C-alpha cells in the first residue's frame, strides 16, 4: 500500500494557465490539474481510456464531436482513440484517470 498527498506531489507547469501533478501505478495514472479560465486543450487522442472529473469550476469538453460542459462533481468517460478537446470556462481543478498508465508523462 502507498499513500499519496497531492500537497507532496510535484507540480509541473505546462503553460501559463495549467499545472499538472501525476501519480503512476501499474495499470493506471491519476492526474490533478489546476487550470485557469481561458485555457484551451487542443484536440488530440491517445490509446488510454480516460475519466475526467471536475472538482471545482467548469470545463467544456468536445468528445468525438459532442460538446459537454462539466461542473463540480461531474465526470465523463473518454474512450481510447476518441478525439477530444477542452476549454476552461471558469478556473478549475480536475482529476483525470488514465488506463493504461500515461508512460509519456513519467
Secondary structure, 3 states (H helix, E strand, C coil): CCCCCHHHCCCEEEECCEEEEEEECCCCEEEEEEECCCCEEEEECCCCEEEEEEEEEEEEEEECCEEEEEECCEEEEECCCCCEEEEEEEEEEEEEEEECCCHHHC
